[in-house]
Amino acid sequence: MGVKVIIERSVSPDNQGELAELLKDLRAKAIHQPGYVSGETLFAIDRPGTHLVISTWENLRDWKAWEKDPQRSEIVERIEALLNSPSKASVFATTPRSIAEGV
């Protein structure tokens, strides 16, 4: 059982470098969180400035704890200030059982 968190962000070309650095900082802190499994950042080929972050967590509870963590909130606030529009986040369960159990 696990969850994948997918966050899409769009930034102007002038802010891409700063966004990339903040995303690195965020991942560096996330890897030390309980339940963190893995993560990757993708860049859209056909939509310059669009970044997709995919992280895998052991369960929804662990993701929710990290989502509310003050360390994360501080970095996310800085990220949001760079964006063209608010981040779009979705959480997907890796198995139907995860959905039924709510974890």
SULTALIN-V386468 format. One record per helix or strand. SS is the DSSP state (~ for helix, > for strand). FROM is the first residue (numbers start at 1). TO is the last residue. If there is no record, write none. Layout:
# SULTALIN-V386468
SS:FROM:TO + SS:FROM:TO
This chain:
# SULTALIN-V386468
>:3:11 + ~:13:30 + >:36:43 + >:50:57 + ~:60:67 + ~:70:82 + >:83:83 + >:88:93 + ~:96:101
